[in-house]
Amino acid sequence: MALNIPFVTDETPKTLLKMLNLEASQLSLPESQELMKGALGAYVVLQAGAQWFNKSLPVSIFYGVASAAVLYAATFYLLRFLKQEQKFVKTLSAMAIMGAAGALAYIVLHIIVGIALPPPLPTDRLARFLLFPIIVWLAFMYAFLLRHVSLRPIPAFVTSALYVLAIEVVLSAIKF
């Protein structure tokens, strides 16, 4: 029995894989509010899960929701500034999906390092060290997506670096 999810067409998973390889842009995604909401939900859950290794559950949930709010607001105002509001749903969906993929990669990496190394070793510091390539990949992915919203390469990369700094550095440093 096949699942019938109305906001995921047959081309959506293929497009997402192409986006991971930087072969397709977010403009290939369907214009779907449901896809955007699902992507933001996955983003919140996976970002909170990635923080849960080091922080308490309420702080992790706060981080997931706050990072999604930053992603939503920054994308909304950036596209409004660029007068590209019609690309908002697709761009936010793609950025949330790629951010969720980065968080999932961190979770898997943390589990692998945590299982491979016994507890007396500094697994948390090693996992954070190995997180750096994921953060760099995320910055390049966001720059690639922003490039397709009519930003030139250097402003797209600077903007994506600001996204990553705001979410991965500033928000993750918040302590209760």
C-alpha positions in Angstrom: 0.0 0.0 0.0 1.5 3.3 -1.1 1.4 6.4 1.1 -0.4 9.3 -0.4 1.1 12.5 0.9 -0.4 15.3 -1.1 2.4 17.8 -0.6 5.1 15.4 -1.6 5.0 14.6 -5.3 7.1 12.0 -7.0 9.7 14.6 -8.0 10.2 16.1 -4.5 12.6 13.4 -3.1 14.6 13.5 -6.3 14.8 17.3 -6.1 15.9 17.1 -2.5 18.7 14.7 -3.3 19.8 16.9 -6.2 19.8 19.9 -3.8 22.1 18.0 -1.4 24.5 17.6 -4.3 24.1 21.3 -5.4 22.5 20.2 -8.7 19.1 21.7 -8.3 17.7 24.8 -6.7 14.7 25.3 -4.4 12.8 26.6 -7.4 12.3 23.0 -8.5 10.3 22.2 -5.3 6.5 22.4 -5.4 4.8 25.5 -4.1 3.3 24.0 -1.0 2.5 25.4 2.4 2.2 21.9 3.8 5.8 21.1 2.6 7.0 24.3 4.3 5.2 23.5 7.6 6.5 19.9 7.5 10.1 21.1 6.7 9.9 23.6 9.6 8.6 20.9 11.9 11.4 18.5 11.0 13.9 21.4 11.4 12.6 22.1 14.9 12.7 18.5 16.0 16.1 17.7 14.6 17.7 20.9 15.8 16.3 20.3 19.3 17.6 16.7 19.0 21.0 17.8 18.1 21.2 20.1 21.1 19.8 17.5 23.5 23.2 15.8 23.8 24.6 18.8 25.7 21.6 20.6 27.1 18.4 19.8 29.0 15.2 19.0 27.1 13.5 22.4 27.7 16.6 24.3 26.5 16.8 22.0 23.5 13.2 22.6 22.5 13.7 26.4 23.0 16.7 26.2 20.7 14.8 24.3 18.0 11.9 26.7 18.1 14.1 29.8 18.3 16.3 28.7 15.4 13.2 28.0 13.3 11.9 31.5 14.1 15.3 33.1 13.2 15.3 31.1 9.9 11.7 32.1 9.1 12.1 35.8 10.0 15.5 36.3 8.3 14.3 34.6 5.1 11.0 36.5 5.1 12.7 39.9 5.5 15.5 39.1 3.1 13.1 38.1 0.4 10.9 41.2 1.1 14.0 43.4 0.8 14.9 41.7 -2.5 11.3 42.0 -3.7 11.2 38.2 -4.3 8.3 37.4 -1.9 6.9 34.9 -4.4 9.9 32.6 -3.7 9.4 32.6 0.0 7.6 29.2 0.4 10.1 27.3 -1.7 13.2 29.0 -0.3 12.1 28.6 3.4 11.2 24.9 2.7 14.6 24.3 1.1 16.5 26.1 3.9 14.6 24.2 6.6 15.1 20.9 4.9 18.9 21.5 4.5 19.2 22.7 8.1 17.4 19.6 9.2 19.8 17.5 7.1 22.7 19.2 8.8 21.2 18.6 12.3 20.6 14.9 11.4 24.2 14.5 10.3 25.3 16.0 13.6 23.0 13.6 15.5 24.4 10.6 13.6 28.0 11.8 14.0 27.5 12.3 17.7 26.0 8.8 18.1 28.8 7.2 16.1 31.5 9.0 18.1 29.6 8.3 21.4 29.5 4.6 20.6 33.0 4.3 19.2 34.7 6.0 22.1 34.1 5.0 25.7 32.8 7.7 28.2 36.1 8.7 29.8 37.4 10.1 26.4 36.3 13.6 25.3 33.6 12.5 22.9 31.7 15.8 23.2 34.7 17.9 22.2 35.5 15.5 19.3 31.9 15.7 18.1 32.0 19.5 18.2 35.3 19.4 16.3 33.8 17.2 13.6 30.7 19.5 13.5 32.8 22.2 11.7 32.6 20.6 8.2 28.8 20.2 8.7 28.6 23.9 9.5 30.7 24.9 6.5 28.5 22.6 4.3 25.4 24.3 5.7 26.8 27.8 4.9 27.6 26.7 1.3 24.1 25.2 1.0 22.4 28.3 2.2 24.6 30.4 -0.1 23.6 28.2 -3.0 19.9 28.6 -2.2 20.2 32.3 -1.7 22.1 32.6 -4.9 18.9 31.4 -6.7 16.9 34.1 -5.1 18.8 36.8 -7.1 21.7 37.5 -4.7 25.1 37.7 -6.2 27.7 35.1 -5.0 29.5 37.2 -2.4 26.4 38.7 -0.8 24.8 35.2 -0.8 27.7 33.7 1.0 27.9 36.6 3.6 24.2 36.3 4.2 24.4 32.5 4.6 27.4 32.9 7.0 25.2 35.3 9.1 22.4 32.7 9.1 24.8 30.0 10.3 26.4 32.3 12.9 23.1 33.4 14.3 21.7 29.9 14.5 24.7 27.7 15.3 26.8 30.0 17.4 24.7 32.7 19.0 21.5 30.7 19.7 23.4 27.5 20.8 25.4 29.6 23.3 22.2 30.6 25.2 22.1 29.1 28.7 19.3 29.0 31.2 
